[in-house]
Amino acid sequence: MATDYSSQITALETALANGTLTVSHKGRTTTYKSTQDLINALNYFKKQSSPGLRFKISKLTTSSRS
């Protein structure tokens, strides 16, 4: 039986969307050193939750609005 990582994925996606590096989940708090480290963790949990599917966020890009 596969482990359900959906709550970890949600916590990481929320942190990424909010621009924060600190993630709290089930009473534990982790502060990532960089956005890329957070993205790497997100990719890891997505891969673990769906080993047959390939998800990957390769890098964060920003755009400036003029």
C-alpha positions in Angstrom: 0.0 0.0 0.0 1.4 3.4 -1.0 1.9 6.2 1.5 -0.5 9.1 1.1 1.6 12.3 0.7 -1.2 14.6 -0.3 -1.2 16.7 2.9 2.6 17.2 2.6 2.2 18.2 -1.1 -0.6 20.6 -0.2 1.5 22.2 2.6 4.5 22.6 0.2 2.3 24.0 -2.6 0.7 26.5 -0.2 4.2 27.7 1.0 5.4 28.0 -2.6 2.2 30.0 -3.6 2.7 32.3 -0.5 6.4 32.8 -1.1 7.4 31.4 2.2 10.2 28.9 3.0 8.7 27.6 6.2 6.3 24.7 6.1 4.3 23.2 9.0 2.8 19.8 8.8 1.5 17.5 11.5 3.2 19.4 14.3 6.5 19.7 12.6 8.0 22.8 11.0 10.7 22.8 8.3 12.4 25.9 7.0 14.0 25.4 3.6 17.1 27.3 2.7 15.8 28.3 -0.7 12.8 28.2 -3.0 14.6 25.6 -5.1 15.0 23.4 -2.0 11.3 23.7 -1.4 10.6 22.8 -5.0 12.9 19.8 -4.8 10.9 18.6 -1.7 7.7 19.1 -3.6 9.0 17.1 -6.6 10.1 14.3 -4.3 6.7 13.9 -2.6 4.9 14.1 -5.9 7.1 11.4 -7.3 6.6 9.2 -4.2 2.8 9.6 -4.4 2.6 8.8 -8.1 5.6 6.7 -9.1 4.0 6.0 -12.5 3.4 9.6 -13.3 6.1 12.2 -13.9 5.7 15.6 -12.3 8.4 18.1 -12.2 8.8 21.8 -11.5 12.2 22.6 -12.8 12.7 26.1 -11.6 10.9 29.2 -10.4 10.5 32.0 -12.8 9.3 35.5 -12.1 8.0 38.1 -14.4 7.8 41.8 -14.0 4.8 43.7 -15.0 5.4 47.1 -16.5 
